[in-house]
Amino acid sequence: MVGEQGSPPERIHFGTSGFRGRWGKEYTEASVRATAQGICDHLNDQGLAGACIVVGYDSRLHADQAAAWVAGICLGNGFRV
């Protein structure tokens, strides 16, 4: 995956609360898309190809856009969203 400036996204760090960071710094379009792709890869590896994935979001800044990116990645991998 190519980052927003043409470079690969930096390593994504997960904590006890999941993937966290500041919008535009750690939390970018590239990092959201890379995370979604990683989840799809894991589900495929577990034999769950084509399963239904529910994508939710809250009222935080750009959450709706991030959810749309995730849904697009999941659909592109053959999952039902």
C-alpha positions as CSV (number, residue, x, y, z in Angstrom):
1,M,0.0,0.0,0.0
2,V,1.3,3.5,-0.9
3,G,0.9,6.3,1.7
4,E,-0.6,9.7,0.9
5,Q,2.7,11.2,-0.1
6,G,3.8,8.2,-2.2
7,S,5.6,6.4,0.7
8,P,4.5,3.3,2.5
9,P,2.4,4.0,5.7
10,E,4.4,3.9,8.9
11,R,4.0,1.0,11.3
12,I,0.6,1.1,13.0
13,H,0.7,0.6,16.8
14,F,-2.2,-0.9,18.7
15,G,-2.8,-0.5,22.4
16,T,-5.3,-1.8,24.9
17,S,-7.9,0.5,23.3
18,G,-7.1,-0.5,19.8
19,F,-5.7,1.7,17.0
20,R,-5.4,5.3,18.4
21,G,-3.7,8.5,17.3
22,R,-4.2,12.0,16.2
23,W,-6.0,12.7,12.9
24,G,-3.5,13.6,10.2
25,K,-0.5,12.2,12.2
26,E,-0.8,8.6,13.2
27,Y,-4.4,8.3,12.1
28,T,-4.4,8.9,8.3
29,E,-6.2,7.6,5.3
30,A,-3.3,5.3,4.6
31,S,-3.2,3.9,8.1
32,V,-7.0,3.3,8.2
33,R,-6.9,1.6,4.8
34,A,-3.8,-0.5,5.9
35,T,-5.6,-1.6,9.1
36,A,-8.7,-2.5,7.2
37,Q,-6.7,-4.6,4.7
38,G,-4.9,-6.3,7.5
39,I,-8.3,-7.3,9.0
40,C,-9.5,-8.6,5.7
41,D,-6.3,-10.6,5.2
42,H,-6.7,-12.1,8.7
43,L,-10.4,-13.1,8.1
44,N,-9.4,-14.6,4.7
45,D,-6.6,-16.6,6.4
46,Q,-9.2,-17.9,9.0
47,G,-11.5,-19.2,6.2
48,L,-14.0,-16.4,6.5
49,A,-13.8,-15.1,3.0
50,G,-17.1,-13.4,1.9
51,A,-18.4,-13.1,5.5
52,C,-20.5,-10.1,6.5
53,I,-18.6,-7.3,8.2
54,V,-20.4,-4.5,10.1
55,V,-18.6,-1.1,10.0
56,G,-19.7,1.3,12.6
57,Y,-18.6,4.8,13.6
58,D,-19.3,7.6,16.1
59,S,-19.4,11.4,16.0
60,R,-15.7,12.0,16.2
61,L,-14.0,14.1,13.5
62,H,-13.8,12.3,10.1
63,A,-15.2,9.0,11.6
64,D,-17.8,8.8,8.8
65,Q,-15.0,9.1,6.2
66,A,-12.9,6.5,7.9
67,A,-15.8,4.1,8.0
68,A,-16.4,4.7,4.2
69,W,-12.7,3.8,3.6
70,V,-13.0,0.7,5.7
71,A,-16.2,-0.4,3.9
72,G,-14.6,0.1,0.5
73,I,-11.6,-2.0,1.4
74,C,-13.8,-4.8,2.8
75,L,-16.1,-4.7,-0.3
76,G,-13.0,-4.8,-2.5
77,N,-11.9,-7.9,-0.8
78,G,-15.2,-9.7,-1.4
79,F,-16.8,-9.2,2.0
80,R,-20.4,-8.2,2.5
81,V,-20.7,-4.9,4.3
